[in-house]
């Protein structure tokens, strides 16, 4: 199990000063928590596929340049840390443990590409079973008036 700390960023990604990192791919790194991302001000793409992350900390909302976040194939069951984000281009939350209640926490976020395929609780919904790609692959969320 691993936490994201400056030493990890340097060892895995070759990033010596995290405030200049624009793209990080930390897939398959046994990461359990996203501590240590604060200060990654230039980060635009964060890929964290195939880890053991269960929740998204509020520090993620400080990543104001973030446009793509891929948390697929984790254990995410809480989206609390995304509740302060205003918009994001791509949010990939496929193959996690999300519920409709958790998704309500981000209903105000403008999301261009939202991927939710493979979340068991969501797939129990009869509407999603009839239209899996319509509801669980890509959606365009517009701001509320």
N, C-alpha and C positions, 0 to 999 in steps of 0.2 A: 504494500500500500504506500502511496506517495502523495505528498502535498506539492502544489506548485510553489516553489520558492525560487529566488534569483539563481541559486546554484543549479537547480533543475533546468531552468531556462537556458543557462549557459551550456550545461552538459549535453542536453538533448537537441537544442535548436541553434546553438552557437550565438545566442543573444547575450551580449555582455552588458548592455544597458537597456533594461526593459522599456524605458519610455520611448525608445525608437522602434520597437518591434511593431510591424504592420500585420504580419501573417504568422500565426502559430498553429502547427499541427502536432498535437500531443496525443494522438490516437495510440491505443495499445500500450499505455504507460502505467497502468494500474493506479491511476489517480482516483482518490476518494473524495477530495475536497478541493474547491477552487480558491483557497486562500492564496494570497501572493499576487493576485492580478492587479491589485490597486497600484496605480502608477503606470500602467501600460496605456498611456494616453493616446498613442497613435494606432492602437490595434484595430484593424478593420475586419480581419477574418480569424476566428478561433474555432479550431476543429478538435473535438475531444471525444471522438468515436471510440467505442469499445473500452470503456473504463468502468469504474464502480461508483460513479457520482450519483448521490441520492437527492441532492437539493442544489439550488442555485443561490449563492449568497448575494446579499444586496450590493456588494462591491462590484458586481457585474454592471450595475446601472451607472457606475462611474466611467465606464468605457464608452465615451460619447461618440467615438468614430466607428464603433462596431457595426458592421453591415451584414455579416454572416456569422451565425453561431450554429455549430453542428454538435449536438449532444446525443446523437443516435446511438443505440445499443449501450445504454447505461441503465441505471436503476432509478432515474429521476421520478420522484413522486410529488415534489413541491416546486412551484414556479414563483414563489414569493419574491425571489431576487430579481425577477423580470418585471415586477409591478411598477417600477419607476421609469422604465424605458418608454420613450414616446413612439419610436419607430425603428424598424429593422428590416432589411431587405429579405434575408433568408433565415428562417428559424427551423432547424431540423430537430424534431423531438421524437422521431420514430423509434420504436422498440424500447420503450421505457415503461413506467408504471403510472401513467397519468390518468386523471379522472376528469369528468366534465366540470366538477367543482373547481379544480385547479386551473383549468383553462379559462374560467370566468375571471380569474385574477389578471389575465392579460387581454381581456376583451377590448380594452381601450387602446391597445398598442396597434399602430399601423404596421401591418406585415404584408409584404408583397408575395412571399413564397413561404407557406407554412406546411410542414410535412409531419403527419401524425400517425402514419401507418404502423401497425404492430403494437399498439397499446391495448392490452387485453380488455381493460374496463371500457374504453371507447368503442371497441369492436363488438361489445355486447349489445350496443344500441341497434335496434332493428332497422332503423333508417340507414345506418352505416353499412349494414350487411347487404342491403339492396343496392346501395350506391357507394361502394368503398372508395372509388377514385374521386368522385365528386366531393366527398366530405373529408377524406383522410389523406389525400395526396397533396393537392395544391389548392390554396384558397387566397382570395384577394380580400383583405379586410380594409374597409374605408373608415375614416374617422367619423365619429358620431357627431351630429349637429349640436 
